[in-house]
Amino acid sequence: MTFYWHDWAGYIGVALMLLAYLALQAHKLHGNGLVYQLMNVLGALGVMLSLLFGSFNASAFFMEVAWLLIGIYGIARSARVRKEAHEAGHKTSVW
């Protein structure tokens, strides 16, 4: 059996997503944390690559697109919340 680069991308992507979920369940990562979200986004990208360049499966591809978009949303939301908290801290400063 021959493994191509897109096969490896898919396996690594699946591994990242499963490890992220395991770490979340084991309370090693937080669901709104950057590491968790990046593992999911990169994992989804890997699976998408394997589907695009290997055997295409539309339903699996659309699920990965949704997973990717949700991860990007989570990263953007966390960044916005951190920025707002940082700005609020400076406004209440006594300097």
Secondary structure, 3 states (H helix, E strand, C coil): CCCCHHHHHHHHHHHHHHHHHHHHHCCCCCCCCHHHHHHHHHHHHHHHHHHHHCCCCHHHHHHHHHHHHHHHHHHHHHHHHHHHHHHHHHHCCCC
